[in-house]
Amino acid sequence: MWTPEGPLQRLDAWHAELTRLRRDLHAHPELGFQEQRTAELVAGQLRAYGVDEVHRGIGGTGVVGVIHGRQAQPAPAPQEPPGMAAEAWPRAVGLRADMDALPMHEENEQPWRSTRPGVMHACGHDGHTVMLLGAARYLAASRAFSGRVHCIFQPAEEGLGGARAMIDDGLFARFPTDWMFGMHNWPQLPAGRIGLAPGAMMAAADRITIHISGSGGHGAHPHLAVDPVLVAGHMITAVQTLVARDVDPAQHAVVSLCAMQAGDLGAMSVIPRRVSLVGTVRSFRADVQQALQARLGPLVQSVALAFGAQAELVYERVYPATINTPHVAYHAAQVAAELVGDAAVVRDLPPSMGAEDFSFMLQAVPGAYLRLGTGTGGGAQLHSPRFDFNDAVLPLGAALYARLAERALSQPRVQML
């Protein structure tokens, strides 16, 4: 029997069950677009919770649960975002959690450590999935809102673009959504704190590959060859001038060349014919991104030409920047303050140069991306082989998901004639 408790109180009562589910997922991680067991578990839980519709196979292994509200009269709500008309409140809200693990071997010893060698939940997506399941359970029981909530369980966030795959597979055509919310656990924030910003949250991530062609030869006779290793050394240095001299100092950007493949370590006196460099470009603004891409090609080619070599640049835009919609971020901050108090909400969180494919959803739908503090305090950070999600924050994360939707869908609206 449903009792009218708030989401955090109710979810606290389900903490043990949420923890069991999270640890089960942690023990059985799956890589992007391979989340068959995870999707089956998610779909089964959604049905058990009484979610109205459960759809599978969206974007590969994605799952969407649809919950219909039954509130006739909107309830009082937090302060309306500045400059937003009442009719702009959403009729359908999407909540997104990512499900995939990383191709890493876990080094933890807890009983729920990964049972699959070379695969682990090193980024906390197991926690995200369970927090959204908790929110779905609460929302399906309470239904204290009008409109619809779409609980979106996304595959393949880790570099494979699962969000884009779901969108390309008709996510928002099949489930029209007015506002989107996503979140990520953040060990750098103390447990129980919530951070966000009204604009940039994470950078665009572009991949660059540079192929340098020279002419091989003997290391004792370099004058008879065109040494691409030497060219690569100068190119690595030259590329670093782009941010220093081609980007407005008030803006943020990173260009990093992170890997080089050249020659054979067993051939000490062989100058190779070809060298490849791989790296990444990070930026927040489209004009900065465009300027860096435009400058990289001529720079790469001119450095190579100066040494009599040739170079080819392959520039790939992988993830766009994650940019929060200001009025939706304002709503999210107000809701977060309801749950944890205003002092525990960081409303101007500095953006990260990391990337997130929730950005594709924010390009399609207004929304906000939040960080939930897990406060490991000197423990393992994200993508570490010793990382583990802090189960203590599961009820708060689930309550935050639920309240973001519940509040947004409980607002007075102007009848448009």
JOFENTA-V504721 format. One record per helix or strand. SS is the DSSP state (H for helix, E for strand). FROM is the first residue (numbers start at 1). LEN is the number of residues. If there is no record, write none. Layout:
SS FROM LEN
SS FROM LEN
This chain:
H 7 7
H 15 13
H 36 13
E 53 6
E 62 7
H 86 3
E 92 7
E 102 1
E 120 1
H 125 18
E 148 7
H 162 7
H 171 4
E 179 8
E 194 2
E 200 3
E 204 10
E 215 1
E 217 2
H 219 6
E 226 1
H 228 12
H 241 6
E 253 10
E 270 2
E 274 10
H 286 21
E 310 10
E 322 2
H 326 15
H 342 3
E 345 2
E 352 1
H 358 7
E 366 8
H 391 18
